[in-house]
Amino acid sequence: MSTTETAPLDQAKLDAFVGRFLGDLGTALHLPTVLVGDRLGLYRAMAAGEPTSPAALAERTGTNERYVAEWLAAQAAASYVEYDATADTFQLPREHAALLIDEGAPVFIPGAFQLAASTVKDEPLITEAFRTGEGVAWHDHHPDLFAGCERFFRPGYTAHLVDEWLPALDGVDVKLRAGAKVADVGCGHGASTIIMATAFPESSFVGFDYHDVSIETARRSADSLAVDGRLRFEVATAQDFPGTNYDFVAFFDCLHDMGDPVGAARHVRSALAPDGTWMIVEPYATDRLEDNLNPVGKIYYNASTLICTPASRAQEVGLALGAQAGEDRMRNVVTEAGFTRFRRAAETPVNIVYEARP
């Protein structure tokens, strides 16, 4: 019989972990209630910031009072709305409304949660991929991923792309204002392409994505714009998108998802004009794992486990850079493809913008 005694558990550490677990569990269960509020217009009906009762909110939104009462209690417990026990009313602070209702805000919470919800629906696919080592292609995910990504990333692009990121690139803003030929590769639903096409009426833009369903959505979004044929969307991959002598090529939050990012980089170099620029927007990350163990890293490492790494493994090469690759690994990809200049041009708390030149 072993005489080795098991060391006693650190009670403070145990208690702290239980507290973290309770917070995480509450957030996980809170996520779908946010989507309910978004889809039924419950937050929008509280946008004025006036106190309301469950009955009044149910009447304004055409929903059931008993469900709304429980939903409001859940929102109050999560501190998304405020509860006045004396008046028995609920109020949505204007500061919260800005992030829950305004899809143009720098952070739009329902879009992020819609993206996250898709990963829960796809968990069986990911679990099986862990067993087999195979990938899970982007197009095999739940449609909430495609819509959620667009709603999550578009506000940040709206806030930073035209006013900050493009001017930070050497000479690109001037070219776009004068008239440039632009490719937006991995464009998804086309939010980034549309933002640029709207801002620079002298330039022409084509958005490429291999996912035909996303391209159809992008085309529908573009149909309502007065862009006079300057904007189109086509189905193509990063390794074979057509065209040459592009003045500017952009990759938004997608290079790390690709199976062969070096091959994609080589194709970009061959498609660029001699003085062209490649802008690579990637999730914010440092080069050392330990420096990414923070709230932003928590989001991106989980997303990378559930979305980005499986997407890369489903493609040829399957390099699987991951969403927290860091600047050094991005530089290696770009220089291996033959680019001679690479630099960090801009950043936000959630993105880094790199500039690559031939």
N, C-alpha and C positions, 0 to 999 in steps of 0.2 A: 504494500500500500504506500502511495506517495505521501511524503510528509510535507510537501511543498504547499504553503498556504497562499491562497489567492489574495492579492493586495486589495484592501478595501477601496470601493469606488470613491472618487472625489465628489462629495455631495453637491458642492457649489457648481462644479462643472456639469454634473447631471442635471441639476435644476435649471441651469442656463440653457442646456440643450432642449429640455422639455419646453421651456419658454419659446425657444426658436421654432420648435416643431409646431406648437400651438399657433404661433403667428403664421407660419407657412400654410398650415391646414386651413386656417381662417381665410387666408388670401386665395387659396385654391378654390374654396367653396364660394368665395365672394366673386370670383371671375365671371361665372355665368350670370350672376345677378346684374353685373354691369352690362353685359350684352343684352339682357332682357330690357333694362332701362333704356339702352340705346335704340333697340329695334322697335320698341313700343312707344318711343317718344316721351317717356316719363321724365327724363332729365330736361328735355326741351320744354316740357310743360311747367317746369319749375324755374326756368331761366330768369324770370323777373326778380327772383330772390325774395318773393313774398312768402310768408308762412302759409302752409296749406295743411288740410286734413286728408286722410286717406280717401274719404268720400268725395271731397272736392277734386282731388287729383284723378281718381277713377272716372269721375264724370267728364273731366276735360279730355281724357285720353281714350274713353270708350273701353275701359278695362274693368275687371271685377274688383270691388272694394276690398274684399277679404284678402285677396292676393296682394293688392297694393299696400294694405296695412302691414303685411308681413315683410314685403319688399322694403318699405320705408324703415321698418325696424332694423332690418339687415344693413341698410345703407347708413343708418345712424350708428350702429355698432362698429362699422368700418370707418366711421368719421368722414364719410363722403357727404352726408347731410347732417344738419344739426337738429336736435330735438329739444323742444321747450316743454318740460314736464308740466308746468303750470297751465299753459294754454292747450296742451296736448296737440301741438302742431309741429310740422317739419319744415325745414328751410334749407335750400341749396345755396351756399355762399357763392357770390358772383365769381370769386377766384377759382372755385371748383368748377363752376359752370363753364368757364373759359376752356378748361381741359377736357370736359365731358361732352361738350356740345359743338364747339368751334373746330371743324375739321382743318382749319387753316392755322390753328395754334401750333407752336413749336413742338409740343407734345400732345397728342390726341389719344387719350387713354383707351377708349373703346376699340380703336384700331389695333393697338398693341395687344389688348386682351383677345381680340378676335384671332390674331395670329397665334397667340398662346393656346387658345382653345383648340385650334386645329391639331396641335401636337398631341393633345390628350386623345383626340379621336383617332390619331394615327399610331398610337402607342403599340398596338399589336404588330404592325409592320416593322417598327423599329426593334422591338424585342426579338422578332425572328431574324432580323439582320444581324443582331449581336450574335446569334447562334451560328449563322451561316457565313458571316463575313461579307455577304453581298450588300449591295447598295439599295437605297429606296429613291427612285427617280423623282424629280420635282413634280412631274405630271401625275404621279401616283398618290400624291397627298390629297387631303380633303380640300375642297374649293375654298374653305375659309382661309387657308394659308395664302392663296393668291390675292384675295380681296383684303385680308388683314395686312399683308405686307405693303400693299399700295396705301392703305389708310394709315399705317404706322410710319412709313418712310416719307410720304408726300409732305407732311407738315414741316419736317426738317429741311427738305429740299426747298420748299417755298420760302422758308425763313433765311436760308444761308446761301443757296446756289448762285443766284444772280448777283446779290449784293456783296458777297464775301468770297466764295470759293473761286468763281471764274475770274474776278479781278486779281486774285492772288497768283494766277498762272501768268507766265511770261508772255505778254502780247496777245493773249487769247481774247480778252474782252474787246480789244480794238478790232481784231479780225471779225468777231461775231457782229459787231456793229456795222462794219463795212460790208460784210457779206461773205460768209464762209460755208464750206461744205462739211456737214457734221453727221457722224454716226453715233448713235446711243445703243450700245450692245448689252444684251441682257436687260432689256427695258421693261419687261413685265407688262403691266397695264398701261405703261406709257406716261406716267406722271412726270418723270424728269424730262422726257422729250418734249412734252407739251409745255412745261414751264419755260424751257429754253426757246422753243419756237414762238411762244407768245411774247417773250421779252426781246427777241432779236428778229424783227420783221425783214431784215435784208438777207438773212441766212436761210439755207435749206437744211432740213433735218430728216433723217430716216432712223426709225427705231427698229432694232432687230431683237428677236427672241425665238428660241427654238420651240416654245410652248404655243401652239396654234390657238388655243383657247384664250390665252392672255393677249395675243395679237388681235384677235377678234374684238376683245373688250377695248383695247387701245384704239382701234379704228372707230368704234362707236363713239368713244370719247372725243376723238378728233373731228368727227362729222359736224359737231356743233360749233366748231371754231372757224373764224374767218381767216384762214391762213393761205388762201389762194394757191393751193398745190405745193406749198413749201414744206409740207409735212406728210410723211407716209410711214406706214408700218409694214414690215415684211417678216416672214418666218425664215430664220437662218440661225446657225450656231455661231459661237465666237470664233470657231476655227475655219468657217467657210463663208462668212457674210460677204456679199459682193461689193464691188466698188473699189476705186483707187483714188489716190491724191486727196484724201480727206484732210482738211485743215485741222480738224479736231475730232478725236474719238473719246467717248466717255464710257466708263464702266461704273455703275452705281451698285455698291454692296453685292457684287456677284462674282468677282474674280476668284475668291476663295472657295466658291461653290463648284468650280469647274474641275472636271476630272484631269484635264491637261492644261493648267494655266500657262505653262511655258509655251505650249503650242498655240494657245490663244494669243499670247503676247507676240509671238513671231508673226502671226497673221496680222495683228494690228500694225506691226512695224512695216510689213509689206504693203499695207493699205494706206498708210499715212503719206502725205506730201513730204518732200525733203525737209521742210521747216515746220512740219505738223507737230501737234501736241496730243499726248494721251493722258487723260485725267482718270485716276483710279481712286474711287471713294470706297473706303473699307471701314469696318467696325473699329472703334478705338481699341488699341491694345499696345502694350509694351512688349519687349522681347522676352522678358522673363515671366514664367508662369506665376511666381510668387507675387509679382507686382500687379497681376491682373485679378487677384483674389479680393474683389471688392464688389459693390452692388452692380456696376456695369458689367464686370466680368462674370458675375453670377448669371445675368441675363444671357450674355453671349456664349458662354461655355455650354449652357443648357440648350440654347438654340442650335449651337454647332453640333451637339450630340444628337439632337432630334431631327435636324433639317440639313445642315450644311455638309457635315461629314458623310451622311448617307447619300446625299445628292452626288457628291464627288465620286464615291465608291461605285455608283451606278453607271459611271461613264468610263470611257477608255482612259488608261493610265491610272486613274483613281488616286491622285496624289494626296487628296484630303488635307489641304492646308489648314482648314478649320477657321472659324470666325475670329480667333484670337491669334492669328499668325504672327503679328508684329512687323515692325518696319524692316528688320534685317532679312526676314524670309521673303517679304515682298520685293525688296531690292534684289535678292538673288534670282527670283523669277524673272524680273524685268531685265536685268543685265545678262542673264543666260540667253535671253531671246535676242540680244544684240543691241539693246538700247545703251547709249553711252552716258546719258544724263538722267538722274533720278533724285528727287528731293521731296521732302514733306513741305507742302505749300500752305496748308491750313488745317485747322482741327476744331472740333467741338467736343463736349464731354462724351459724345457717342460715336463720332466719326473722325477719321483722318483722311485728308485729301492729299494724294501723291501726284506729282507731275513727272512724266517720263518723256524724253525727247530722243530722236534717233542719234 
